[in-house]
Amino acid sequence: MTLKNILIATFFLSNTVYAENSIGIDINRNDVEALASINVNALADYANGTTYILDANYLRSDGNNMTRIGFSGQNRLQGIEGLTLAFGLKGVFASNFLAFPLMAKATYALPLKDSIPNTSLSISLAYAPSVLSFRDADNYSDFRLEADMEIISNIHLFTGYRNISTNHNHYDQTFNNSFYGGLKLSF
């Protein structure tokens, strides 16, 4: 790899919101969620306008367990400084539930660089109709709204709201509907 390619890749990767590898945890009174995210571009030695992210999380909510693994491509939206869009696919696994929802996420880095630490707001949606839902699943939907602040270099505090609906063939279930707070380490 040439020095030019290394510099271009370093510049691109250092300027992409949430493109770094990270691990984290969020909690509330009844739930705990473990999070992990990997920048696939860095592993594959790939530098392009799109950043590919592999993420996984495990949610334990009121005695129920759910694992989600996702793959997405993200890029800055031209013309709106600080806005990053991501689109991809997730696999959702629970004891009697399997779904492969399509997902979309928008992250906006607030332009407050001199006033407060790096802060961003994000919204994400995931949906699997019945054709992408298996076992006892009829459909799946996931909505999240989150605020993140880098309080110390590479250490983020975040808070948010999530609503996860797992509709089964014979009944509908709101798997999780809660506010949460957490800590994330990026590297």
Kinemage of the C-alpha trace (Angstrom):
@kinemage 1
@onewidth
@group {chain A} dominant
@subgroup {mainchain}
@vectorlist {calphas} color= white
{ca met a 1} P 0.000 0.000 0.000
{ca thr a 2} L 1.365 3.420 -0.901
{ca leu a 3} L 1.711 6.326 1.485
{ca lys a 4} L -0.932 8.226 -0.508
{ca asn a 5} L -3.485 5.421 0.017
{ca ile a 6} L -2.691 5.274 3.731
{ca leu a 7} L -3.158 9.048 4.109
{ca ile a 8} L -6.431 9.061 2.155
{ca ala a 9} L -7.782 6.126 4.173
{ca thr a 10} L -6.719 7.735 7.463
{ca phe a 11} L -8.331 11.052 6.513
{ca phe a 12} L -11.570 9.383 5.450
{ca leu a 13} L -11.823 7.121 8.482
{ca ser a 14} L -11.026 9.903 10.939
{ca asn a 15} L -13.811 12.089 9.534
{ca thr a 16} L -16.667 9.595 9.474
{ca val a 17} L -19.231 9.790 12.281
{ca tyr a 18} L -19.499 6.463 14.124
{ca ala a 19} L -17.134 4.743 11.711
{ca glu a 20} L -14.801 3.574 14.442
{ca asn a 21} L -14.869 0.265 16.246
{ca ser a 22} L -16.774 0.475 19.507
{ca ile a 23} L -18.145 -1.492 22.401
{ca gly a 24} L -20.789 -0.333 24.839
{ca ile a 25} L -23.520 -1.092 27.287
{ca asp a 26} L -26.836 0.567 28.048
{ca ile a 27} L -29.161 -0.057 30.938
{ca asn a 28} L -32.368 0.979 32.594
{ca arg a 29} L -34.300 -0.422 35.522
{ca asn a 30} L -35.363 -3.628 33.710
{ca asp a 31} L -33.055 -4.035 30.691
{ca val a 32} L -29.407 -4.416 29.777
{ca glu a 33} L -28.003 -4.231 26.256
{ca ala a 34} L -24.434 -4.999 25.131
{ca leu a 35} L -23.297 -3.359 21.867
{ca ala a 36} L -20.366 -3.852 19.496
{ca ser a 37} L -19.523 -2.251 16.157
{ca ile a 38} L -16.684 -2.933 13.700
{ca asn a 39} L -15.557 -0.778 10.781
{ca val a 40} L -15.187 -3.394 8.027
{ca asn a 41} L -13.287 -0.926 5.789
{ca ala a 42} L -10.340 -0.945 8.195
{ca leu a 43} L -10.249 -4.758 8.273
{ca ala a 44} L -10.459 -5.086 4.492
{ca asp a 45} L -8.002 -2.251 3.776
{ca tyr a 46} L -10.747 -0.535 1.755
{ca ala a 47} L -11.083 3.228 1.360
{ca asn a 48} L -14.030 4.586 -0.593
{ca gly a 49} L -16.866 7.041 -0.046
{ca thr a 50} L -18.942 4.396 1.734
{ca thr a 51} L -18.092 2.977 5.145
{ca tyr a 52} L -19.285 -0.550 5.872
{ca ile a 53} L -20.205 -1.374 9.466
{ca leu a 54} L -20.811 -4.759 11.097
{ca asp a 55} L -22.652 -4.420 14.401
{ca ala a 56} L -24.085 -6.772 16.984
{ca asn a 57} L -26.087 -6.319 20.148
{ca tyr a 58} L -27.635 -8.480 22.811
{ca leu a 59} L -30.701 -7.251 24.713
{ca arg a 60} L -32.037 -8.838 27.895
{ca ser a 61} L -35.451 -7.352 28.623
{ca asp a 62} L -37.719 -8.575 31.420
{ca gly a 63} L -36.252 -12.095 31.223
{ca asn a 64} L -36.441 -12.286 27.394
{ca asn a 65} L -33.316 -12.374 25.230
{ca met a 66} L -32.767 -10.997 21.738
{ca thr a 67} L -29.627 -10.922 19.608
{ca arg a 68} L -29.300 -8.663 16.556
{ca ile a 69} L -26.506 -8.722 13.988
{ca gly a 70} L -26.423 -6.114 11.239
{ca phe a 71} L -24.455 -5.019 8.214
{ca ser a 72} L -24.820 -1.524 6.754
{ca gly a 73} L -23.221 0.968 4.437
{ca gln a 74} L -23.052 4.596 5.510
{ca asn a 75} L -21.999 7.851 3.952
{ca arg a 76} L -22.321 11.581 4.538
{ca leu a 77} L -25.231 13.225 2.777
{ca gln a 78} L -23.874 15.810 0.380
{ca gly a 79} L -25.214 19.296 0.921
{ca ile a 80} L -26.072 18.893 4.625
{ca glu a 81} L -22.982 19.244 6.803
{ca gly a 82} L -22.901 16.720 9.649
{ca leu a 83} L -25.620 14.360 8.369
{ca thr a 84} L -24.738 10.699 7.811
{ca leu a 85} L -27.148 8.112 6.390
{ca ala a 86} L -26.859 4.339 6.703
{ca phe a 87} L -28.854 1.540 5.088
{ca gly a 88} L -28.550 -2.200 5.624
{ca leu a 89} L -29.933 -5.506 6.828
{ca lys a 90} L -30.153 -7.076 10.276
{ca gly a 91} L -30.687 -10.564 11.582
{ca val a 92} L -32.902 -10.724 14.691
{ca phe a 93} L -32.801 -13.886 16.801
{ca ala a 94} L -34.967 -14.748 19.831
{ca ser a 95} L -36.148 -18.077 21.267
{ca asn a 96} L -39.124 -18.489 18.914
{ca phe a 97} L -38.544 -15.548 16.598
{ca leu a 98} L -36.339 -14.987 13.536
{ca ala a 99} L -36.484 -11.934 11.255
{ca phe a 100} L -34.286 -10.141 8.721
{ca pro a 101} L -35.389 -6.494 8.788
{ca leu a 102} L -34.212 -3.794 6.420
{ca met a 103} L -32.828 -0.831 8.349
{ca ala a 104} L -32.161 2.869 7.897
{ca lys a 105} L -30.335 5.257 10.206
{ca ala a 106} L -29.684 9.003 10.157
{ca thr a 107} L -27.074 10.605 12.403
{ca tyr a 108} L -26.628 14.352 12.722
{ca ala a 109} L -23.477 15.745 14.361
{ca leu a 110} L -24.488 19.012 16.001
{ca pro a 111} L -22.367 21.987 14.852
{ca leu a 112} L -21.340 23.000 18.388
{ca lys a 113} L -17.623 22.265 18.127
{ca asp a 114} L -16.382 25.120 20.315
{ca ser a 115} L -19.296 25.221 22.758
{ca ile a 116} L -19.631 21.641 24.024
{ca pro a 117} L -18.021 18.242 23.317
{ca asn a 118} L -18.903 16.365 20.108
{ca thr a 119} L -22.629 15.651 20.262
{ca ser a 120} L -24.867 13.835 17.818
{ca leu a 121} L -28.507 12.844 17.452
{ca ser a 122} L -29.586 9.709 15.621
{ca ile a 123} L -32.773 7.993 14.591
{ca ser a 124} L -32.971 4.427 13.295
{ca leu a 125} L -35.756 2.301 11.905
{ca ala a 126} L -35.823 -1.402 11.066
{ca tyr a 127} L -38.735 -3.339 9.609
{ca ala a 128} L -39.277 -6.921 8.478
{ca pro a 129} L -42.619 -7.744 6.820
{ca ser a 130} L -43.951 -11.288 7.012
{ca val a 131} L -41.897 -12.383 3.981
{ca leu a 132} L -38.688 -11.589 5.976
{ca ser a 133} L -39.981 -13.105 9.250
{ca phe a 134} L -39.654 -16.782 10.145
{ca arg a 135} L -40.501 -19.367 12.814
{ca asp a 136} L -43.396 -17.951 14.836
{ca ala a 137} L -42.774 -14.391 13.547
{ca asp a 138} L -45.312 -12.433 11.523
{ca asn a 139} L -43.355 -9.136 11.358
{ca tyr a 140} L -40.795 -7.089 13.261
{ca ser a 141} L -40.250 -3.370 13.811
{ca asp a 142} L -37.595 -1.471 15.724
{ca phe a 143} L -37.448 2.301 16.325
{ca arg a 144} L -34.664 4.136 18.179
{ca leu a 145} L -33.957 7.763 18.966
{ca glu a 146} L -30.600 8.512 20.600
{ca ala a 147} L -28.372 11.400 21.760
{ca asp a 148} L -24.622 10.799 22.109
{ca met a 149} L -21.885 12.992 23.607
{ca glu a 150} L -18.143 12.276 23.543
{ca ile a 151} L -17.289 13.411 27.081
{ca ile a 152} L -13.636 12.343 26.964
{ca ser a 153} L -11.695 11.384 23.850
{ca asn a 154} L -13.179 8.039 22.647
{ca ile a 155} L -15.575 7.746 25.601
{ca his a 156} L -19.231 8.467 24.880
{ca leu a 157} L -22.253 8.839 27.134
{ca phe a 158} L -25.583 8.318 25.428
{ca thr a 159} L -29.262 8.189 26.189
{ca gly a 160} L -32.190 7.153 24.093
{ca tyr a 161} L -35.573 5.590 23.581
{ca arg a 162} L -36.324 2.283 21.842
{ca asn a 163} L -39.500 0.514 20.803
{ca ile a 164} L -39.174 -3.063 19.557
{ca ser a 165} L -42.316 -4.836 18.382
{ca thr a 166} L -42.200 -8.569 17.647
{ca asn a 167} L -45.503 -9.560 16.126
{ca his a 168} L -46.031 -13.310 16.150
{ca asn a 169} L -48.400 -15.413 14.063
{ca his a 170} L -50.870 -15.819 16.958
{ca tyr a 171} L -50.261 -12.696 19.071
{ca asp a 172} L -48.488 -9.323 19.046
{ca gln a 173} L -45.798 -8.451 21.572
{ca thr a 174} L -44.030 -5.205 22.385
{ca phe a 175} L -40.670 -6.758 23.175
{ca asn a 176} L -39.275 -3.525 24.578
{ca asn a 177} L -40.536 0.034 25.014
{ca ser a 178} L -38.153 1.995 27.192
{ca phe a 179} L -35.707 4.810 27.785
{ca tyr a 180} L -32.093 3.898 28.503
{ca gly a 181} L -28.664 5.360 29.194
{ca gly a 182} L -25.240 3.984 28.486
{ca leu a 183} L -21.517 4.213 27.967
{ca lys a 184} L -19.579 3.462 24.777
{ca leu a 185} L -15.842 3.146 24.173
{ca ser a 186} L -14.539 3.723 20.651
{ca phe a 187} L -11.138 2.776 19.339
